[in-house]
Amino acid sequence: MTATDLGEEEDLLLTATVPPDLAGSRLDVACARLFDQYSRARLQGWIEEGRLRVNGETVTRGRQPAVTGDALEMDAVPAPDTTVLPQDIPLDIAHADKHIAVIRKPAGLTVHPGAGQRDGTLQNALLHHFPQTAGVPRAGIVHRLDKDTSGLLVVALDLSAHAKLVADIGRRDFRREYDAVVHGTLIAGATIDLPIGRHPRERVKMAVVEGVRGREAVTHYRVQERFHGHTHLRLKLETGRTHQIRVHLSHLRHPIIGDTIYGGDVVRGAGMSERLRETLKSFPRQALHARELELTHPKSGKRIGWTCEPPADIQALLEMLRTTL
């Protein structure tokens, strides 16, 4: 069994292969043997939430029999981290009730502590503004945005809401739409259905990869506005892999402006004014914003949603592209 921390947008990924001596046993029993650092009850709960994949297919019934050679992947939920302390960091709260909060995350705010940053994160801020999240894994964070991506993010304020939201994400019940400003001119919308996994050589990057190393990743996009040499896209996530939109657009050779990891900081284009060229080269982050979030409320069962227009930096970039060659 191996465990890999997949970073800002993933929980802890547990992987194992079913050995011959566990063939025919229930999957939850096999998982309890293979991932023995967790209780069987916790593993059963994760299976019911859709966190187990067998040979790449999501399984929600623990009594299903295991087969020799089955490749198991479990998205484990880290236990509450009592070493993360509350910090009085301002939050822009779009919505809050007893069960959930929706945050407008600014660019530059890391979602939770990790290597190289132990505080000053959204998780620290949530523990201050919503102290009840101290008893919820990662202070209720159920999905993430990259540090330099702005926009809407929902947080569970109790364990019941956390379990329901995680299960809904596994069932792809969330609707998430993004704005992105990319290099190059796209003519029409399309769907990108390409698996994503760790880059084979550069461990800080993700990449489109084939075979067992890649996980299903589906992004739908449409053209919102077209400029000379650049395009404003509206994108809808069907899955939520690490860096998914950034990787998919880079793979299409239309990287997001300002994305220094996936090629968006390279500025090309004949006849471009020096003013526009400098604006593109100096854009301080990837021009990516989570603008719409829609979900089923974990308590009321009602469908609710929020919209957050892009912040001033992306608005100024769009205006520059409209008026400057």
N, C-alpha and C positions, 0 to 999 in steps of 0.2 A: 504494500500500500504506500502511496506517496501523497503528499499534501503540497499544494502550491498556492502562495498568496498571489492572486491575479490582479491586485492593485485596486485603483480607485473605483472601478465600476463593477468589481466582482467580489463575492465572498470567498471563503477558503474552499478551494476545489480539492476534494478527496478522490483519488482514483485507485482502482484495484481490478484484478482479473480473478474470476471465480476459479478456484482450484478443483481438482477432481473430487476431493473428499467432501465438498459442499454441494455437489451436483444433486439436484432434486430437493434440496432444502428450500424453505421459504426465502424470498429475497430479503425480508427484514432480518431473518436469522443470519443469513450470509453477511449482510451489512454489519450486524452486531459483532460477528467474528472478525471481519476484515477491518472495520473501523472501530476497534475496541476501546478507543479513548473516549467514546461517547456511549451513553446509555441506549439500550434498545428502544426505550420509550421515546427518547429524543429523535433517534433515527426513524422510527415509525412516523412520527409527526412530520419530519422533513419529507418522507416519501409521500405522505398524503398531501403535502403542499406542492408536490410536483418538482421536488429538488433532486430526484434521482433519475439518471439516464442510464439505460442499458443498451449498449451498442449504438449510442447516439439517440435513442428514442426515449422520451419521457415516460416514466412508469409511476403510477399513483397507488398501486395495490401491492402491499407488502407480502401477501400470501401467494403471489405468483412464484412458480418454481424457478430456481436458478439453474443455469446450464453451464457446464464446464467451458471455460474460455470466454464467457460473457465479460465484456468490458464495462465496468461500473464507474460512473462519475456522480459524485454527490456534492452539491453546493451547500456546504456546511455554514451555519450561522454562528459567528463568533459569540462567545458568552459575553455578558456585560463587562466592560473593562473599567474596573474601579480605579485604575491609575490615571484615567482621563478626568481632568478637573474642570469644574464650571469656570467660565470666563465671561465677563460682561462685554461681549462683542455685539454691536448693534445688528439687529436683524430686520429685514423688510418682510413683514408677515402679511401675506395675501389673505389668509384664512386661518382661524383656529377655533376648535371646539374641544370637547372633553376627550375626543378620540384621535383626531388628526390635526396637523398643522401643515399649511402650504407656504413655502418660503420662496421669495424672489431672491435667488442667490446672485450676488455680483461676481463678475470676473475677478480672479485673483484670490478668492476664498477657497482654500482646500476643504474638502468635505469632512475627512476624518484624519486623525494622526496616522503617521506612517514613518518609514525610514527618512530621517532628515528633518522631520517636523513633528514635534511632540505636542504642540499647542497652537493656539491661534486659528483653530479650525471651526467649521460649522458644528461639529460634535461638541466642542467646548462651549460654544454659544448656546446650543440647545439645552445643555445641562444647566445653564444659568437661567434662561428664559422659561424653560419647562422642566423643573427639578424632578418631576415624576418620571422622566425618561431615564433616570439613573438605573432603573430596574429593567430596562428594555435593551436588547442587543444594539450596540452602536448608537445609543440614545435615540432609537426609533428610525434610523436611516434605513430605508428599504430599497432605494435605488440611488445612483450617484450621478453627478455631473463632474467632468474634468475641472481642474482648478481654474483654467482660463475659459471655461464655458459659462455663460450667464443663463439665468432663467429659472423656471419653476421646478420645484422639487417637493414631494410630499413626505411627511414624517409621521410615524405612528407614535402616539402618546401613551399607549398601554400595550400589554402583551397580546390581548385579544385582537386589537386593531393590527398589530404587527403581523400576527399569524395570517389574518385575512388578506392583508395587502400583499404579503409575500406570495400567498397562494394565487391571488389574482394576477400578479406579475407572471407567475409560472404558466397561467392559463392565457396569457396575453390579453388580459382584460383591460389593461391601461391603454389609453390613446395618448401618444406623445408626438407633438409636431415641433419641428425646429426650423429656424431661419439659418441659412448659410450663404455667404458671399464667396464665390469661387473664381478661380482663374479659368479663362476660356469661355467660349460661347456654346451653350447647349441649346439645341433647337426645340426639344420637346421632353416631356417627362417620361419616366420609365421605372422599372423595378430592378434593383440590384440584389441578386440572390447568389451570394458567394460566401463560402465558409471562412471564418476568421480564427486565427490562433496566434501563438507567440511567433515573432519573427525568428527564423532559423539561426540568425547570427547576432542580431542586435536585440538584447533582452528587454530593453526599455520600450521596444516597439511591438505593435501587433502587425499582422499582415494577412492577406488572402492566402490561405494554405489549403491544400487538398488532403484527402485521406483522414485518418483517425485523429490527426493533430488539429484539424479544423472543426469548429462548431458552427452549426447553422446560423446564418446572419442574413436578414432580409431588410432592405431599406427601400421605401418608395419615395420618389421625388417628382416634383413638377416645377416648371419654370414660373417664377413669380414676376421677374422683370429681367430684361436682357439689355446689356450695355455693349459698348465697343470693346470686345475682348474679355468681358467678365459677365457673370450671371448671378442673379439673386434667386436662390432656390428655396422652396418649402419642402421639407422632408418629414416623412412619417416612419417611425420605427415599428417594425413588427417583432423584432427581437432586440435585446439590449446588451450586445457584447462590448467589451472594453474598446473604446475609440472607434466604435463601429462606423459612424458617419464619416469620420476623418479618414479611416482606412479605405472605405468603399469609394469615396470621391477621389482620393489619391490614386487608387488603382485604375480609375477611369481617366487618369491624367487631367483631372480637374480639382487639384488640391484647394483647400480652403485658404483664403487670404490670411496671412499671418501665422499659419501653422508651421512652426519651425521644425517639428519632428517629421512631418509627412510632405515636405516640399513646398508648402505654401508661401515660404519667405523668398522664393526665387521669382523675380519679376522680369517678365519678358513682354515684348510687344513693340513692333515698329510704329513710329509716329506718335508715341505716347509723350505727353508733355512732361517736362521735368518735375512739375508740381505734383502731378498724379503719380509719377514713378516714385518720388520720395514719400508720398503718403502711403503707398502700398508697401514699400520697403520698411517703413517705420511703424506700421500698424502693430500695436503691442501685444496682440494675442490672436488666436484663431477666431475668425469672424463667424462664430457659431453661437446660437441662442435658442434655448428651450422656451418656445413661445406659448404652447398650449399643452394643457394636461387635463385629461378627463378620466374619471374612475368611478367605481361603485363605492359609496360610503360604507365603511365596514360595520357600522351600527344600524343605520336607517335602511340600507339597501338601495337608496336612491342614487341615480346617476347624476354626478355633478362635475363641473369643469371650470377652468380658469384660463384666462388669456393674459399674457404679459408681452407688450410690444418691445422690440429690441431697444437696448439702452442707447445713450447719446453717442457712444463711439461708433457703433454700427450704423446708426442713423446718419451720422456725419459722413461715413464712408459711402453710403448709398447716394447721398446728395452729391458728393464729389464725383462719383461715377456717372451720375446723370448729367452733370454740367461741364465736365472736363474730359478732353480726349488725351 
